[in-house]
Amino acid sequence: MENTDPRFAELAGEFGQALDDWSQEVRTALGDKNRNQIWLATKLGVRQERVSGWMQGRRQLSGGAALPGAATTRAIVEKLELEGVAASRLTSLGDHIDYLQRQLMSGRRDWRKQTSDCLFGSPASAEAEAANTVEVATPPAPSTAATARRDQASTDTRRLRPVQDRWARLPKIAKVAVVAAPLTLLAGLTAAATRSGHDDQHHAPDAALPAVSAPPSLTTPAVAASDRPAQSERPGLEKGTLGEDSRCSGPNAGPEALVWRVCARVEAGQISFALKITNTGQQLSTVKVRLQYTQSNATHPCPGLPSTQALAVPAGRTILTDSRQCAVPRLNTPAAYQAGGWVLPADATDGSYKLAPAAHVYPDRIIWQPDLL
């Protein structure tokens, strides 16, 4: 635990909480559907011990079994036939677990041990904590039922104390993540025309934008970067949001307290697109989002994204959708690219879209229209 990178410790805390939230969501879904772990293991074609391990939340890190992630979560959603908010919430947690695991694994061969140490302390500390929480199986005195209840309450308190202690040691950002319950995340698209250098608005047909009450797609994309505190949005275009050679549109207000931009980035081997959404309000905001792009005036869906999805943006946070799920190879011949995006109220059936600056990409240069001076 000594000399632990503070950022790694924050990610570890958020990862542990995500595993806890995921296991609780699955337990709740099983109970709502009147199913048990044996049924789920049979449906997924895995051993019951594996499902039992998933139900342990962050404690499963101490073992060597594979952790649940996006693919496992989508299979569970499908087998349980979850719909609406329950499906979106669980799927988002699976995607978030995958994202956090990638961040923790980056450049670390023993990331799992380091993460476990951050959450539970060093092995020596863990043994000491376990010794302090060992429950002695002494039966209650055969006096009265009230005595038995007092003994049980004392046992429950001893069980809860280590959890309270670990909560107190969690970094502030991890606690925020717990309260906000990041459901992170996604984007999708519908067909729309685009013109270079303009930010025109068009209306998408009702049929292209299904209501949120309809069962969402189970391929919810992950967030590219962990949600960060909201900042005041500057007027006009934004530069560098996705990295070098990236541009975002001017800020678009609404729905509710959201401010959002449509972004594009040109790299040596690809062009990618994303939505940046900031919740300036005091409450969680659930909206519908879509994303698409044009290449040489032809409109295309994003290769890694499903159709319209519900996205929950925590209060006071900024979400950046995963540009890797909306990326295309860069050509050796000149071509123009532009992203179009929608952020709509959760119950909307149509709405307007906004455009990112157009990138005119040549083998040796890039011309943005419009661009920052």
C-alpha positions as CSV (number, residue, x, y, z in Angstrom):
1,M,0.0,0.0,0.0
2,E,3.0,2.3,0.4
3,N,3.7,4.7,-2.4
4,T,0.5,3.8,-4.1
5,D,-0.4,6.1,-7.0
6,P,-3.4,8.2,-5.8
7,R,-5.1,7.9,-9.1
8,F,-4.8,4.1,-9.0
9,A,-6.2,4.1,-5.5
10,E,-9.2,6.1,-6.7
11,L,-9.8,3.7,-9.6
12,A,-9.4,0.8,-7.2
13,G,-12.1,2.2,-4.9
14,E,-14.4,2.9,-7.8
15,F,-13.8,-0.6,-9.2
16,G,-14.6,-2.3,-5.9
17,Q,-17.8,-0.3,-5.6
18,A,-18.8,-1.1,-9.2
19,L,-18.3,-4.9,-8.4
20,D,-20.5,-4.5,-5.3
21,D,-23.2,-2.6,-7.2
22,W,-23.1,-5.1,-10.0
23,S,-23.6,-8.1,-7.7
24,Q,-26.4,-6.3,-5.9
25,E,-28.2,-5.5,-9.1
26,V,-27.9,-9.2,-10.3
27,R,-29.2,-10.4,-6.9
28,T,-32.1,-8.0,-7.1
29,A,-32.9,-9.0,-10.7
30,L,-32.9,-12.7,-9.8
31,G,-35.2,-12.1,-6.9
32,D,-37.6,-10.0,-9.0
33,K,-37.7,-12.8,-11.6
34,N,-38.1,-15.5,-8.9
35,R,-34.8,-17.1,-10.0
36,N,-31.8,-18.4,-8.2
37,Q,-28.0,-18.7,-8.8
38,I,-28.3,-22.4,-9.9
39,W,-30.8,-21.4,-12.5
40,L,-28.5,-18.6,-13.8
41,A,-25.5,-20.9,-13.9
42,T,-27.4,-23.4,-15.9
43,K,-28.7,-20.8,-18.4
44,L,-25.2,-19.3,-18.8
45,G,-23.5,-22.7,-19.1
46,V,-21.1,-22.1,-16.2
47,R,-20.5,-23.7,-12.9
48,Q,-22.5,-22.5,-9.9
49,E,-19.3,-21.7,-8.1
50,R,-18.5,-19.1,-10.7
51,V,-21.9,-17.4,-10.3
52,S,-21.5,-17.5,-6.5
53,G,-18.1,-15.8,-6.9
54,W,-19.7,-13.0,-8.9
55,M,-22.2,-12.4,-6.1
56,Q,-19.3,-11.6,-3.7
57,G,-18.7,-8.2,-5.2
58,R,-15.3,-6.8,-4.5
59,R,-14.3,-9.9,-2.4
60,Q,-14.0,-11.9,-5.6
61,L,-10.8,-10.0,-6.4
62,S,-8.9,-12.2,-3.8
63,G,-9.6,-15.2,-6.1
64,G,-8.3,-16.0,-9.5
65,A,-11.6,-16.4,-11.4
66,A,-12.5,-14.2,-14.3
67,L,-14.5,-11.1,-13.2
68,P,-17.9,-10.2,-14.7
69,G,-17.9,-7.6,-17.4
70,A,-19.9,-6.3,-20.4
71,A,-20.3,-9.7,-22.2
72,T,-21.3,-11.5,-19.0
73,T,-23.7,-8.8,-18.1
74,R,-25.4,-8.7,-21.5
75,A,-25.9,-12.5,-21.3
76,I,-27.5,-12.2,-17.9
77,V,-29.8,-9.4,-19.1
78,E,-30.8,-11.6,-22.0
79,K,-31.4,-14.7,-19.9
80,L,-33.4,-12.8,-17.3
81,E,-35.3,-10.9,-20.1
82,L,-34.6,-7.5,-18.3
83,E,-36.0,-4.4,-19.9
84,G,-36.1,-0.6,-19.5
85,V,-34.2,1.0,-16.6
86,A,-33.2,-2.4,-15.0
87,A,-31.5,-3.5,-18.2
88,S,-29.8,-0.2,-18.8
89,R,-28.6,0.1,-15.3
90,L,-27.1,-3.4,-15.1
91,T,-25.6,-3.2,-18.6
92,S,-24.0,0.2,-17.8
93,L,-22.4,-1.3,-14.7
94,G,-20.9,-4.1,-16.8
95,D,-19.4,-1.7,-19.2
96,H,-18.1,0.5,-16.4
97,I,-16.4,-2.6,-14.8
98,D,-14.7,-3.3,-18.1
99,Y,-13.5,0.3,-18.5
100,L,-12.1,0.4,-14.9
101,Q,-10.4,-2.9,-15.3
102,R,-8.6,-1.7,-18.5
103,Q,-7.4,1.4,-16.6
104,L,-6.2,-0.7,-13.6
105,M,-4.4,-3.2,-15.9
106,S,-2.6,-0.6,-17.9
107,G,1.1,-1.3,-17.5
108,R,0.6,-3.5,-14.4
109,R,1.1,-7.2,-14.4
110,D,0.0,-7.6,-10.8
111,W,-2.9,-5.1,-11.1
112,R,-5.3,-7.5,-9.3
113,K,-3.2,-7.8,-6.2
114,Q,-2.5,-4.1,-6.1
115,T,-6.2,-3.4,-6.4
116,S,-7.0,-5.9,-3.7
117,D,-4.3,-4.3,-1.5
118,C,-5.9,-0.9,-2.0
119,L,-9.3,-2.2,-1.1
120,F,-8.5,-4.5,1.8
121,G,-5.0,-3.5,2.8
122,S,-1.8,-5.7,2.6
123,P,-2.1,-9.5,3.3
124,A,-0.9,-8.9,6.8
125,S,-3.5,-6.2,7.4
126,A,-6.2,-8.5,5.9
127,E,-5.2,-11.3,8.3
128,A,-5.4,-8.9,11.2
129,E,-8.7,-7.6,10.1
130,A,-10.0,-11.2,9.6
131,A,-8.8,-12.1,13.1
132,N,-10.7,-9.1,14.5
133,T,-13.9,-10.2,12.7
134,V,-13.9,-13.9,13.5
135,E,-17.3,-15.0,14.8
136,V,-17.3,-17.4,17.6
137,A,-20.1,-19.9,17.2
138,T,-21.3,-19.8,20.8
139,P,-25.0,-20.5,21.1
140,P,-27.1,-18.0,22.9
141,A,-27.8,-18.6,26.6
142,P,-31.0,-20.5,27.0
143,S,-32.5,-17.8,29.1
144,T,-34.9,-15.9,26.9
145,A,-35.6,-15.0,23.3
146,A,-34.7,-11.4,24.0
147,T,-31.2,-12.5,25.0
148,A,-30.9,-14.3,21.7
149,R,-32.0,-11.2,19.8
150,R,-29.4,-9.1,21.6
151,D,-26.7,-11.6,20.8
152,Q,-27.7,-11.6,17.1
153,A,-27.7,-7.8,17.0
154,S,-24.2,-7.8,18.4
155,T,-23.0,-10.3,15.8
156,D,-24.6,-8.1,13.0
157,T,-22.7,-5.1,14.3
158,R,-19.4,-6.9,14.2
159,R,-20.1,-8.0,10.6
160,L,-21.0,-4.4,9.6
161,R,-18.0,-2.6,11.2
162,P,-15.3,-3.7,8.7
163,V,-17.5,-2.5,5.9
164,Q,-18.0,0.9,7.6
165,D,-14.2,1.1,8.1
166,R,-13.5,0.4,4.5
167,W,-16.0,3.0,3.4
168,A,-14.3,5.6,5.6
169,R,-10.9,4.8,3.9
170,L,-12.3,5.1,0.4
171,P,-11.2,8.2,-1.6
172,K,-13.7,11.0,-1.9
173,I,-14.1,10.4,-5.7
174,A,-15.0,6.8,-5.0
175,K,-17.7,7.8,-2.6
176,V,-19.1,10.2,-5.2
177,A,-19.1,7.3,-7.7
178,V,-21.1,5.2,-5.2
179,V,-23.8,7.9,-4.6
180,A,-24.0,8.8,-8.3
181,A,-24.2,5.1,-9.3
182,P,-22.8,5.7,-12.7
183,L,-25.0,4.1,-15.3
184,T,-22.8,5.1,-17.7
185,L,-23.1,5.5,-20.8
186,L,-23.6,5.3,-24.5
187,A,-24.5,6.9,-27.8
188,G,-26.3,5.9,-31.0
189,L,-27.5,7.4,-34.2
190,T,-30.0,8.0,-37.0
191,A,-29.6,9.0,-40.6
192,A,-29.3,12.8,-41.3
193,A,-27.7,15.0,-43.9
194,T,-24.7,17.2,-43.1
195,R,-23.1,20.1,-44.7
196,S,-19.5,21.3,-44.1
197,G,-19.2,24.5,-42.2
198,H,-22.8,24.6,-40.9
199,D,-24.6,23.6,-37.7
200,D,-28.1,23.2,-39.1
201,Q,-30.9,21.5,-37.2
202,H,-33.0,18.7,-38.6
203,H,-35.9,16.7,-37.2
204,A,-35.5,12.9,-36.9
205,P,-38.7,10.9,-37.7
206,D,-40.6,9.5,-34.8
207,A,-39.9,5.9,-35.9
208,A,-36.2,6.5,-35.8
209,L,-36.3,7.5,-32.1
210,P,-38.1,4.8,-30.0
211,A,-39.3,5.9,-26.6
212,V,-37.2,5.0,-23.6
213,S,-40.0,2.8,-22.3
214,A,-39.2,0.4,-25.2
215,P,-36.5,-2.3,-24.3
216,P,-33.1,-0.7,-25.0
217,S,-30.4,-2.4,-27.0
218,L,-28.1,-4.5,-24.9
219,T,-24.9,-3.2,-26.4
220,T,-24.6,-0.1,-24.3
221,P,-21.1,1.5,-25.0
222,A,-18.8,2.3,-22.2
223,V,-17.6,5.8,-21.3
224,A,-14.2,6.7,-22.7
225,A,-13.0,8.5,-19.6
226,S,-14.3,8.4,-16.0
227,D,-16.9,11.0,-15.5
228,R,-15.3,14.2,-14.1
229,P,-16.7,17.2,-12.2
230,A,-18.7,19.6,-14.4
231,Q,-17.0,22.8,-15.5
232,S,-18.5,26.0,-16.9
233,E,-18.8,25.7,-20.6
234,R,-17.1,28.3,-22.8
235,P,-19.0,29.7,-25.8
236,G,-17.9,28.7,-29.3
237,L,-15.9,25.7,-30.4
238,E,-13.7,23.6,-28.2
239,K,-10.3,22.3,-29.1
240,G,-8.4,19.2,-27.7
241,T,-11.3,17.6,-25.9
242,L,-10.6,14.2,-27.5
243,G,-6.9,14.8,-27.7
244,E,-4.6,16.3,-30.3
245,D,-6.3,17.3,-33.6
246,S,-9.8,17.2,-32.2
247,R,-12.6,19.7,-32.3
248,C,-16.1,20.0,-30.6
249,S,-19.1,22.0,-31.6
250,G,-20.2,25.0,-29.6
251,P,-22.3,24.2,-26.4
252,N,-25.9,23.1,-26.9
253,A,-28.3,23.8,-23.9
254,G,-30.8,21.2,-22.7
255,P,-32.7,19.2,-22.1
256,E,-33.0,20.1,-18.4
257,A,-29.6,21.3,-17.0
258,L,-27.5,19.5,-19.6
259,V,-24.9,21.2,-21.9
260,W,-23.5,19.1,-24.7
261,R,-21.2,19.1,-27.7
262,V,-20.5,16.9,-30.7
263,C,-16.8,16.1,-31.2
264,A,-14.5,14.6,-33.8
265,R,-10.8,13.7,-33.8
266,V,-8.3,13.0,-36.6
267,E,-5.4,10.7,-35.9
268,A,-2.7,9.1,-38.1
269,G,-4.7,5.9,-38.6
270,Q,-8.4,6.8,-37.8
271,I,-11.1,9.4,-37.4
272,S,-13.3,9.1,-34.3
273,F,-16.4,10.8,-32.9
274,A,-18.0,11.3,-29.5
275,L,-20.5,13.3,-27.4
276,K,-19.5,15.4,-24.4
277,I,-22.3,15.9,-22.0
278,T,-22.2,18.0,-18.8
279,N,-24.9,18.0,-16.1
280,T,-24.8,21.4,-14.4
281,G,-27.8,20.6,-12.3
282,Q,-28.3,19.1,-8.8
283,Q,-30.1,15.9,-9.9
284,L,-29.3,12.9,-12.1
285,S,-30.5,13.5,-15.6
286,T,-31.6,10.6,-17.9
287,V,-31.8,11.4,-21.6
288,K,-31.7,9.7,-25.0
289,V,-28.5,10.1,-27.2
290,R,-27.6,9.3,-30.8
291,L,-24.4,9.6,-32.8
292,Q,-23.5,9.2,-36.5
293,Y,-21.0,10.5,-39.0
294,T,-20.7,11.5,-42.6
295,Q,-17.8,10.6,-44.9
296,S,-17.6,12.5,-48.2
297,N,-21.3,13.5,-47.8
298,A,-22.5,9.9,-47.2
299,T,-24.1,9.2,-43.8
300,H,-23.1,6.2,-41.8
301,P,-23.9,4.7,-38.4
302,C,-21.0,4.3,-35.9
303,P,-19.4,0.8,-36.3
304,G,-19.5,-0.1,-32.6
305,L,-22.7,1.6,-31.5
306,P,-26.3,0.4,-31.3
307,S,-29.4,2.5,-32.0
308,T,-30.8,5.2,-29.7
309,Q,-30.0,4.6,-26.0
310,A,-30.9,6.0,-22.6
311,L,-28.0,7.7,-20.8
312,A,-27.9,8.7,-17.2
313,V,-25.6,11.7,-16.4
314,P,-24.9,12.2,-12.7
315,A,-25.4,15.6,-11.2
316,G,-22.4,17.9,-11.5
317,R,-20.5,15.6,-13.8
318,T,-19.2,15.5,-17.4
319,I,-19.5,12.4,-19.5
320,L,-17.5,11.7,-22.6
321,T,-18.8,8.8,-24.7
322,D,-16.2,6.2,-25.9
323,S,-14.8,7.5,-29.2
324,R,-13.4,4.0,-29.9
325,Q,-16.9,2.8,-30.6
326,C,-17.4,5.4,-33.3
327,A,-14.1,5.3,-35.2
328,V,-13.3,4.6,-38.9
329,P,-10.0,4.1,-40.6
330,R,-8.3,7.1,-42.2
331,L,-8.0,6.9,-46.0
332,N,-5.0,7.6,-48.1
333,T,-7.2,9.8,-50.3
334,P,-8.8,13.2,-49.4
335,A,-12.1,12.9,-47.6
336,A,-14.4,15.0,-45.4
337,Y,-15.8,13.8,-42.1
338,Q,-18.3,15.2,-39.7
339,A,-20.3,13.9,-36.7
340,G,-23.9,14.6,-36.0
341,G,-25.4,14.0,-32.5
342,W,-28.7,14.2,-30.6
343,V,-29.3,14.6,-26.9
344,L,-33.0,14.4,-26.2
345,P,-35.4,14.2,-23.2
346,A,-36.0,10.6,-22.1
347,D,-39.6,10.6,-23.3
348,A,-38.9,12.4,-26.6
349,T,-39.9,10.8,-30.0
350,D,-38.2,13.4,-32.2
351,G,-35.7,16.2,-31.9
352,S,-32.9,18.2,-33.5
353,Y,-29.3,17.3,-34.0
354,K,-26.1,19.3,-33.9
355,L,-22.9,18.9,-36.0
356,A,-19.3,18.8,-35.0
357,P,-16.8,20.9,-37.1
358,A,-16.1,19.2,-40.4
359,A,-12.6,17.7,-40.9
360,H,-11.3,17.9,-44.4
361,V,-8.6,15.2,-44.2
362,Y,-5.7,15.0,-46.7
363,P,-2.7,12.7,-46.6
364,D,-0.5,15.5,-45.4
365,R,-2.8,17.9,-43.6
366,I,-6.2,18.6,-41.9
367,I,-8.5,21.5,-42.5
368,W,-11.3,22.1,-39.9
369,Q,-14.4,24.1,-40.9
370,P,-15.2,26.0,-38.9
371,D,-12.1,26.3,-36.8
372,L,-10.7,28.2,-33.8
373,L,-8.7,31.3,-34.7
